[in-house]
Amino acid sequence: MGKQLPSTDARYCLLRNRFIPSMMRRTLRRSCDRCAKAKASCDLRTPCTRCLKRKAPHCVYVNEPLTSTSAGPTTTNYSGNAHNSGSIASPVSVYQSTIVSNCFDPFDSYPQTRLPRAHVQQLMQHFLTDITFQYYPLDLDMSSNPFVVSWWPLALGDPALFHVSLQTASLDLELKAQKGFLNSEILMNDSVSLVRQRVADPLLRCKDETIDSVVTLAAIEYGKRCMRTAKMHIDGVKSMVQSRGGIQLLKLTSPLTARMVSWYVSSMIRLNVAQLLTLHDRVLLILMQTPQFDVQDDLRVGDAIAPIPQWLDVTACSQDPTPPYLVDLKLNPLVEDVFFRLRNLFRQSQQHYLSTTDLHDLTCYVLHKLLLPSPSTTALSTPNVLETSQCIRHAIALYMLTIHGTTYFSHAELQWSLVSKLRDNLENVPALFMIHHKPLVLWVSFVGVVASCGTPHRRWFTTQAKTFAADMSLYTLDDITVCLEEIFWFKSPRTENLFDQALGDVMSTS
């Protein structure tokens, strides 16, 4: 997680070295020898039409073309009214040659689009050198980043996923350029048409490429605030996952697809569309945020999201003495179990090493476990226990989002919603709890300071954190840091950097 991202030029060189095999073409010429010498157009058939007409005994290519009945076009083929209907004609025949030829240079052989060749290659390079690391910053290694080694090969062989991938790159570039989204709209129309054709095919409907394409379209529509369309895509994804045997079975065969689906679908905000339509399009009315998949228990039974092995190895009982301020918290059993398991796991991180993938899976599992509707929570009869449990529940969820960082798609609105809830919880926590568990309340307030960056709640959390620190006679950065690390702490450069910034803001608050 502490790696530095290579420069764009260095990443481009690495990509070409990785994807162009040693059998790379000596020349990029596609024409047969006779057409090349005559400087005539070659239709790339074997033999080509020109050689057939001249009854040439041989039709020799430097780069052997595919034996197909017709040459692939240089742009996407459309039926007569395709521009209006958005449907693409005969995708199998159009892209047949591309799928097989992807074993060569990916910057030369790829599914056809309606965009100019040079621009397509620019988008491909931007996707591989920038978008992949925006989507998965947990792994900055070109040789192991899942979007480079898993997603991209699939995209080169599937027109729908290729179009969707280019669209993410195009949106990123056009958003920065602020000159409209013409190319992105073209790619969107074609992406939707190609995805519809895959969904209509029973053999292709639940393939990884289809699921990846649909969940990415959902993220794009969500970013554009097209909530009805985004929810339609998400419902489709959930149906596909169910057809594949559930999220855990999908993860065994397609880990990247399963991780992306479970992360994004769980972060999606479920909206009351009828009420949303009466508001300004920039205003979000968050009614409910609920994970869409269940979680397994410690027995790991079922097709729900499973915990990582390290979670099962650690119990909620610590070998070290528990500090007095963490005794008798009187929390909801589920929240208390998650809190102490994570605390012990993080404190024993040397014995239970967490890779970036482990942290990703752990965060996804914990968020699902905490944010799923809990019957035991709703059945609690003591308002004090309920309010305190909700406070710790939301603080843990925000802490996990903080140490994890953004992956695949932004979870900013989920985070902001949790920040708002945490403030409400902290304002209503019983006074006795604050007195007896003051260090824990200090930790909660600092989680709020870090998570509320860029929101109107930042000032409130900063003031609360300074007040609690003063009540505990903690006036230096080192004293506060030692206290926070004793309560609940994941040691990583990212965690230390974010909390150091928060500490500085708190100490400078007047």
C-alpha positions as CSV (number, residue, x, y, z in Angstrom):
1,M,0.0,0.0,0.0
2,G,3.0,2.2,0.4
3,K,4.2,1.8,-3.2
4,Q,4.6,4.7,-5.5
5,L,2.8,4.6,-8.8
6,P,5.3,4.5,-11.8
7,S,5.3,7.3,-14.3
8,T,3.0,7.1,-17.2
9,D,5.9,6.5,-19.7
10,A,7.3,3.7,-17.5
11,R,3.8,2.1,-17.1
12,Y,3.3,2.2,-20.9
13,C,6.6,0.5,-21.5
14,L,5.8,-2.2,-18.9
15,L,2.4,-2.8,-20.5
16,R,3.8,-3.3,-24.0
17,N,6.5,-5.6,-22.6
18,R,3.9,-7.6,-20.8
19,F,1.3,-7.9,-23.5
20,I,3.4,-8.2,-26.6
21,P,4.9,-11.7,-26.6
22,S,8.3,-12.7,-28.0
23,M,6.6,-13.8,-31.2
24,M,5.7,-10.1,-31.9
25,R,5.4,-9.1,-35.5
26,R,8.5,-7.9,-37.3
27,T,6.2,-5.5,-39.2
28,L,2.7,-4.3,-38.8
29,R,1.9,-4.8,-42.4
30,R,-1.3,-6.8,-42.9
31,S,-1.6,-7.0,-46.7
32,C,-0.4,-10.1,-48.5
33,D,2.9,-9.8,-50.4
34,R,1.3,-9.3,-53.8
35,C,-1.1,-6.6,-52.7
36,A,1.7,-4.9,-50.8
37,K,4.0,-4.9,-53.8
38,A,1.2,-3.5,-56.0
39,K,0.3,-1.0,-53.3
40,A,-3.3,-2.3,-53.7
41,S,-5.9,-2.7,-51.1
42,C,-6.0,-6.2,-49.5
43,D,-9.2,-7.6,-48.0
44,L,-7.1,-10.0,-45.8
45,R,-8.9,-13.1,-46.8
46,T,-6.9,-16.3,-47.3
47,P,-6.5,-16.2,-50.2
48,C,-7.4,-12.6,-50.8
49,T,-9.8,-11.6,-53.5
50,R,-7.1,-9.9,-55.6
51,C,-5.0,-13.1,-55.7
52,L,-8.0,-15.2,-56.5
53,K,-8.9,-13.0,-59.5
54,R,-5.4,-13.2,-60.8
55,K,-5.3,-17.0,-60.1
56,A,-2.1,-16.5,-58.2
57,P,-0.6,-19.8,-56.9
58,H,0.1,-18.4,-53.5
59,C,-1.2,-15.7,-51.3
60,V,1.5,-15.1,-48.7
61,Y,1.2,-12.9,-45.6
62,V,3.9,-11.8,-43.2
63,N,1.3,-11.7,-40.5
64,E,-1.0,-14.6,-41.1
65,P,-4.6,-13.4,-41.1
66,L,-7.5,-15.4,-39.9
67,T,-9.3,-17.7,-42.3
68,S,-12.7,-16.1,-42.3
69,T,-15.4,-15.6,-44.9
70,S,-15.2,-11.8,-44.8
71,A,-12.7,-9.3,-43.6
72,G,-13.5,-7.4,-40.4
73,P,-14.4,-3.8,-41.0
74,T,-12.4,-0.9,-39.6
75,T,-15.4,0.5,-37.8
76,T,-18.4,-1.1,-36.1
77,N,-21.1,-2.3,-38.5
78,Y,-24.6,-1.0,-38.1
79,S,-27.9,-1.9,-39.7
80,G,-29.7,0.8,-41.7
81,N,-31.6,2.3,-38.7
82,A,-29.0,1.4,-36.1
83,H,-28.1,5.0,-35.3
84,N,-31.6,5.6,-34.2
85,S,-32.4,2.3,-32.6
86,G,-29.0,1.8,-30.9
87,S,-28.8,-1.8,-32.0
88,I,-25.6,-3.3,-33.5
89,A,-26.0,-5.8,-36.3
90,S,-24.3,-9.3,-36.3
91,P,-21.8,-8.8,-33.5
92,V,-20.5,-12.3,-33.8
93,S,-19.4,-12.0,-37.4
94,V,-18.1,-8.5,-36.9
95,Y,-15.8,-9.4,-34.0
96,Q,-15.0,-13.0,-34.7
97,S,-11.5,-12.2,-36.1
98,T,-10.7,-9.8,-33.2
99,I,-11.3,-12.4,-30.5
100,V,-8.8,-14.8,-31.9
101,S,-6.2,-12.2,-32.9
102,N,-5.9,-10.8,-29.4
103,C,-2.9,-13.0,-28.7
104,F,-0.9,-10.3,-30.6
105,D,-0.4,-6.7,-29.8
106,P,-3.4,-5.4,-27.8
107,F,-2.8,-1.9,-29.1
108,D,-3.2,-3.2,-32.6
109,S,-5.8,-6.0,-32.3
110,Y,-9.0,-5.3,-30.4
111,P,-12.8,-5.2,-30.9
112,Q,-13.9,-2.6,-33.4
113,T,-15.6,0.6,-32.4
114,R,-17.0,3.7,-34.1
115,L,-14.2,5.9,-32.8
116,P,-11.0,6.7,-34.8
117,R,-8.2,4.2,-34.3
118,A,-5.8,6.7,-32.8
119,H,-8.3,7.8,-30.2
120,V,-9.2,4.2,-29.3
121,Q,-5.5,3.5,-28.7
122,Q,-5.3,6.6,-26.5
123,L,-8.2,5.4,-24.4
124,M,-6.7,2.0,-24.1
125,Q,-3.5,3.4,-22.8
126,H,-5.3,5.7,-20.4
127,F,-7.4,2.8,-19.1
128,L,-4.3,0.6,-18.5
129,T,-2.0,3.3,-17.1
130,D,-4.5,5.3,-15.0
131,I,-8.0,3.9,-14.7
132,T,-6.8,0.4,-13.5
133,F,-5.0,2.0,-10.6
134,Q,-7.9,4.3,-9.8
135,Y,-10.1,1.2,-9.6
136,Y,-7.7,-0.9,-7.6
137,P,-5.1,1.3,-5.8
138,L,-4.4,-1.5,-3.4
139,D,-2.1,-3.1,-5.9
140,L,0.2,-0.7,-7.9
141,D,2.2,-3.5,-9.4
142,M,1.7,-3.9,-13.2
143,S,2.3,-7.6,-13.0
144,S,-0.4,-8.3,-10.4
145,N,-3.0,-5.6,-10.5
146,P,-6.2,-7.6,-11.2
147,F,-7.6,-5.0,-13.7
148,V,-4.4,-5.5,-15.8
149,V,-4.0,-9.2,-15.5
150,S,-7.6,-10.3,-15.3
151,W,-10.0,-7.7,-16.5
152,W,-8.1,-6.4,-19.6
153,P,-7.6,-9.9,-21.3
154,L,-11.4,-10.4,-21.0
155,A,-12.0,-7.0,-22.4
156,L,-9.8,-7.7,-25.5
157,G,-11.9,-10.7,-26.2
158,D,-15.4,-9.2,-25.6
159,P,-16.8,-6.2,-27.5
160,A,-19.2,-5.3,-24.7
161,L,-16.6,-5.2,-21.9
162,F,-14.2,-3.5,-24.2
163,H,-16.6,-0.7,-25.0
164,V,-17.5,-0.3,-21.3
165,S,-13.8,-0.2,-20.4
166,L,-13.1,2.5,-23.0
167,Q,-16.1,4.4,-21.7
168,T,-14.6,4.7,-18.2
169,A,-11.4,6.1,-19.7
170,S,-13.3,8.4,-22.1
171,L,-15.4,9.8,-19.3
172,D,-12.3,10.5,-17.2
173,L,-10.6,12.3,-20.0
174,E,-13.6,14.3,-21.2
175,L,-14.5,15.3,-17.6
176,K,-11.0,16.8,-17.2
177,A,-11.2,18.5,-20.6
178,Q,-14.6,20.0,-20.0
179,K,-15.5,20.0,-23.6
180,G,-18.5,17.7,-23.7
181,F,-19.0,14.0,-23.7
182,L,-19.4,13.2,-27.4
183,N,-17.2,10.1,-27.5
184,S,-18.5,8.8,-24.2
185,E,-22.1,9.0,-25.5
186,I,-21.1,7.0,-28.6
187,L,-19.5,4.4,-26.4
188,M,-22.4,4.3,-24.0
189,N,-24.9,3.7,-26.8
190,D,-22.8,0.9,-28.2
191,S,-22.1,-0.5,-24.8
192,V,-25.8,-0.8,-23.9
193,S,-26.6,-2.4,-27.3
194,L,-23.8,-5.0,-26.9
195,V,-24.7,-5.8,-23.3
196,R,-28.3,-6.3,-24.3
197,Q,-27.2,-8.8,-26.9
198,R,-25.2,-10.7,-24.3
199,V,-28.0,-10.7,-21.8
200,A,-30.4,-12.0,-24.5
201,D,-28.1,-15.0,-25.1
202,P,-28.6,-17.7,-22.4
203,L,-25.0,-18.9,-22.9
204,L,-23.5,-15.4,-22.4
205,R,-26.0,-13.8,-19.9
206,C,-24.1,-14.8,-16.7
207,K,-20.5,-14.8,-17.9
208,D,-17.9,-12.7,-16.1
209,E,-17.7,-10.3,-19.0
210,T,-21.5,-9.6,-18.8
211,I,-21.5,-9.1,-15.1
212,D,-18.4,-6.9,-15.2
213,S,-20.0,-4.8,-18.0
214,V,-23.4,-4.4,-16.3
215,V,-21.9,-3.4,-12.9
216,T,-19.7,-0.8,-14.6
217,L,-22.7,0.6,-16.4
218,A,-24.5,0.8,-13.1
219,A,-21.6,2.8,-11.6
220,I,-21.6,5.2,-14.6
221,E,-25.4,5.7,-14.4
222,Y,-25.1,6.2,-10.7
223,G,-22.5,8.8,-11.2
224,K,-24.8,10.6,-13.6
225,R,-27.6,10.4,-11.1
226,C,-29.7,8.2,-13.4
227,M,-30.9,6.2,-10.3
228,R,-33.7,4.2,-12.0
229,T,-31.2,2.9,-14.6
230,A,-28.5,2.2,-12.1
231,K,-31.0,0.2,-9.9
232,M,-32.1,-1.7,-12.9
233,H,-28.5,-2.7,-13.7
234,I,-27.9,-3.6,-10.1
235,D,-31.0,-5.8,-10.0
236,G,-29.8,-7.5,-13.1
237,V,-26.4,-8.1,-11.6
238,K,-27.9,-9.6,-8.4
239,S,-30.0,-12.0,-10.7
240,M,-26.8,-13.0,-12.6
241,V,-24.9,-13.7,-9.3
242,Q,-27.8,-15.8,-8.1
243,S,-27.7,-17.8,-11.3
244,R,-24.0,-18.4,-10.8
245,G,-24.7,-20.0,-7.4
246,G,-24.3,-17.0,-5.1
247,I,-21.6,-14.5,-4.3
248,Q,-19.3,-16.9,-2.5
249,L,-19.4,-19.5,-5.3
250,L,-18.8,-16.7,-7.8
251,K,-15.7,-15.6,-5.8
252,L,-14.2,-19.1,-6.0
253,T,-14.3,-19.0,-9.8
254,S,-14.1,-15.2,-10.6
255,P,-12.6,-13.4,-7.6
256,L,-12.3,-10.0,-9.2
257,T,-15.9,-10.0,-10.5
258,A,-17.3,-11.1,-7.1
259,R,-15.2,-8.6,-5.1
260,M,-16.3,-5.7,-7.4
261,V,-20.0,-6.7,-7.3
262,S,-20.1,-7.2,-3.5
263,W,-18.3,-3.9,-2.9
264,Y,-20.3,-1.7,-5.3
265,V,-23.7,-3.2,-4.8
266,S,-23.2,-2.8,-1.0
267,S,-22.2,0.8,-1.4
268,M,-25.2,1.7,-3.7
269,I,-27.7,4.0,-2.1
270,R,-31.2,2.9,-2.4
271,L,-33.4,5.9,-3.2
272,N,-37.1,6.6,-3.2
273,V,-37.2,7.6,-6.9
274,A,-40.6,9.1,-6.7
275,Q,-39.5,11.6,-4.1
276,L,-36.1,12.1,-5.8
277,L,-37.8,13.3,-9.0
278,T,-39.4,16.2,-7.1
279,L,-36.0,17.5,-6.0
280,H,-33.1,19.2,-7.8
281,D,-31.0,16.6,-9.6
282,R,-28.0,17.4,-7.4
283,V,-29.8,16.7,-4.2
284,L,-29.7,13.2,-2.8
285,L,-32.3,12.0,-0.4
286,I,-30.9,9.0,1.3
287,L,-33.6,6.8,2.7
288,M,-31.8,3.6,3.3
289,Q,-28.3,2.1,2.6
290,T,-28.3,-1.7,2.9
291,P,-25.9,-4.4,1.7
292,Q,-27.5,-6.7,-0.9
293,F,-25.7,-9.9,0.2
294,D,-25.8,-11.8,3.5
295,V,-22.6,-12.9,5.3
296,Q,-21.5,-16.3,6.5
297,D,-21.2,-17.1,10.2
298,D,-18.0,-18.7,11.7
299,L,-19.0,-22.1,10.3
300,R,-18.7,-20.6,6.8
301,V,-21.9,-22.3,5.7
302,G,-23.9,-21.1,2.7
303,D,-23.3,-19.0,-0.4
304,A,-23.0,-15.6,1.4
305,I,-19.9,-13.5,1.8
306,A,-17.3,-15.4,3.8
307,P,-14.8,-14.0,6.3
308,I,-11.1,-14.2,5.7
309,P,-9.2,-17.0,7.5
310,Q,-7.5,-14.6,9.9
311,W,-10.9,-13.5,11.1
312,L,-11.7,-17.1,12.1
313,D,-8.3,-17.5,13.8
314,V,-8.9,-14.6,16.1
315,T,-11.5,-14.6,18.9
316,A,-13.1,-11.7,20.7
317,C,-11.2,-12.6,23.8
318,S,-7.7,-11.0,23.9
319,Q,-4.7,-12.6,25.5
320,D,-3.7,-9.1,26.8
321,P,-5.5,-7.5,29.7
322,T,-8.5,-5.4,28.5
323,P,-8.3,-1.8,29.5
324,P,-10.9,-0.7,32.1
325,Y,-12.6,1.7,29.7
326,L,-13.4,-1.2,27.3
327,V,-14.9,-3.4,30.0
328,D,-18.7,-3.7,30.3
329,L,-19.5,-1.7,27.2
330,K,-23.0,-3.1,27.1
331,L,-23.2,-3.2,23.3
332,N,-25.2,-5.2,20.9
333,P,-23.6,-8.7,20.8
334,L,-22.9,-8.5,17.1
335,V,-21.2,-5.0,17.3
336,E,-19.2,-6.0,20.4
337,D,-18.0,-9.2,18.7
338,V,-16.9,-7.3,15.6
339,F,-15.2,-4.6,17.6
340,F,-13.1,-6.9,19.8
341,R,-12.2,-9.3,16.9
342,L,-11.0,-6.5,14.8
343,R,-9.1,-4.9,17.7
344,N,-7.4,-8.2,18.5
345,L,-6.7,-8.9,14.8
346,F,-5.1,-5.5,14.3
347,R,-3.0,-5.8,17.5
348,Q,-1.8,-9.3,16.4
349,S,-1.1,-8.2,12.8
350,Q,2.5,-9.6,13.0
351,Q,1.1,-13.1,13.6
352,H,-1.8,-12.6,11.3
353,Y,-0.4,-10.8,8.2
354,L,-3.0,-9.0,6.2
355,S,-2.2,-8.5,2.5
356,T,-4.0,-5.8,0.5
357,T,-6.4,-8.4,-0.8
358,D,-7.1,-9.6,2.8
359,L,-7.8,-6.1,3.9
360,H,-10.2,-5.6,1.0
361,D,-12.1,-8.8,1.7
362,L,-12.1,-8.1,5.5
363,T,-13.5,-4.6,4.9
364,C,-16.2,-5.9,2.6
365,Y,-17.1,-8.6,5.1
366,V,-17.2,-6.3,8.1
367,L,-19.3,-3.7,6.3
368,H,-21.8,-6.3,5.3
369,K,-21.9,-7.7,8.8
370,L,-22.4,-4.3,10.4
371,L,-24.7,-2.7,8.0
372,L,-27.1,-5.6,7.3
373,P,-30.4,-5.2,9.2
374,S,-30.0,-7.0,12.5
375,P,-33.0,-8.5,14.2
376,S,-31.2,-8.5,17.5
377,T,-30.6,-4.7,17.1
378,T,-34.2,-3.8,16.3
379,A,-35.4,-6.0,19.2
380,L,-33.3,-4.2,21.8
381,S,-35.5,-2.6,24.4
382,T,-32.9,-0.4,26.1
383,P,-32.6,2.9,24.2
384,N,-29.2,3.6,25.8
385,V,-27.8,0.3,24.6
386,L,-29.2,0.8,21.1
387,E,-27.8,4.3,20.8
388,T,-24.3,3.3,22.0
389,S,-24.3,0.2,19.8
390,Q,-25.2,2.3,16.8
391,C,-22.5,4.8,17.6
392,I,-19.8,2.1,17.7
393,R,-21.3,0.3,14.7
394,H,-21.0,3.4,12.5
395,A,-17.6,4.3,13.8
396,I,-16.2,0.9,13.0
397,A,-17.7,1.0,9.5
398,L,-16.2,4.4,8.9
399,Y,-12.8,3.3,10.2
400,M,-12.8,0.3,7.8
401,L,-13.7,2.6,4.9
402,T,-10.9,5.0,5.9
403,I,-8.1,2.5,6.2
404,H,-9.2,0.7,3.0
405,G,-9.6,3.7,0.8
406,T,-11.5,4.0,-2.5
407,T,-11.7,0.9,-4.7
408,Y,-13.6,0.3,-8.0
409,F,-16.1,3.1,-7.5
410,S,-16.4,6.0,-5.0
411,H,-18.1,5.2,-1.7
412,A,-18.2,8.9,-0.8
413,E,-21.9,9.2,-0.4
414,L,-22.1,6.0,1.7
415,Q,-19.3,7.5,3.9
416,W,-21.0,10.9,4.2
417,S,-24.3,9.2,5.2
418,L,-22.5,7.2,7.9
419,V,-20.8,10.4,9.1
420,S,-24.2,12.1,9.5
421,K,-25.5,9.1,11.4
422,L,-22.4,9.0,13.6
423,R,-22.8,12.6,14.6
424,D,-26.4,12.0,15.6
425,N,-25.3,8.9,17.6
426,L,-22.5,10.8,19.4
427,E,-24.9,13.6,20.3
428,N,-27.2,11.1,21.9
429,V,-24.8,8.8,23.6
430,P,-25.6,8.5,27.4
431,A,-23.6,10.8,29.7
432,L,-22.6,7.8,31.8
433,F,-21.1,6.0,28.9
434,M,-19.0,9.1,28.0
435,I,-17.7,9.3,31.6
436,H,-16.8,5.6,32.0
437,H,-15.5,5.0,28.5
438,K,-14.0,8.4,27.7
439,P,-11.0,7.1,25.6
440,L,-13.4,5.1,23.4
441,V,-15.5,8.2,22.8
442,L,-12.3,10.1,21.9
443,W,-11.5,7.4,19.3
444,V,-15.0,7.7,17.9
445,S,-14.7,11.5,17.6
446,F,-11.3,11.2,15.8
447,V,-12.8,8.6,13.3
448,G,-15.5,11.3,12.7
449,V,-12.8,14.0,12.1
450,V,-11.0,11.8,9.5
451,A,-14.2,10.5,7.8
452,S,-15.9,13.9,7.7
453,C,-13.3,15.7,5.6
454,G,-15.1,17.7,2.9
455,T,-18.4,17.7,4.7
456,P,-20.2,20.3,6.9
457,H,-19.7,18.0,9.9
458,R,-15.9,18.3,9.9
459,R,-15.8,21.4,12.2
460,W,-18.2,19.8,14.7
461,F,-16.2,16.5,15.0
462,T,-12.9,18.5,15.3
463,T,-14.3,20.6,18.2
464,Q,-15.6,17.4,20.0
465,A,-12.3,15.7,19.6
466,K,-10.4,18.6,21.1
467,T,-12.9,18.8,24.0
468,F,-12.6,15.1,24.8
469,A,-8.8,15.3,24.6
470,A,-8.7,18.2,27.0
471,D,-11.0,16.4,29.4
472,M,-8.4,13.6,29.4
473,S,-5.5,16.0,29.8
474,L,-4.1,15.0,26.5
475,Y,-2.4,18.1,25.0
476,T,0.3,16.7,22.7
477,L,0.1,14.8,19.5
478,D,2.1,11.9,20.9
479,D,-0.2,11.6,23.9
480,I,-3.3,11.4,21.7
481,T,-1.7,9.0,19.3
482,V,-0.7,6.6,22.0
483,C,-4.3,6.7,23.4
484,L,-5.8,6.0,19.9
485,E,-3.4,3.2,19.2
486,E,-4.3,1.5,22.4
487,I,-8.0,1.5,21.6
488,F,-8.4,0.4,18.0
489,W,-5.7,0.8,15.4
490,F,-4.6,-0.7,12.1
491,K,-1.0,0.1,11.6
492,S,-0.3,1.2,8.0
493,P,1.2,4.3,6.3
494,R,-2.3,5.3,5.1
495,T,-3.8,5.2,8.6
496,E,-1.0,7.1,10.2
497,N,-1.0,9.8,7.5
498,L,-4.8,10.4,7.7
499,F,-4.9,10.5,11.5
500,D,-1.8,12.7,11.6
501,Q,-3.6,15.2,9.5
502,A,-6.6,15.0,11.8
503,L,-4.5,15.4,14.9
504,G,-2.9,18.5,13.4
505,D,-6.4,20.0,12.6
506,V,-7.6,19.2,16.1
507,M,-4.6,20.8,17.8
508,S,-4.8,23.9,15.7
509,T,-8.6,24.4,16.4
510,S,-9.2,27.5,18.5
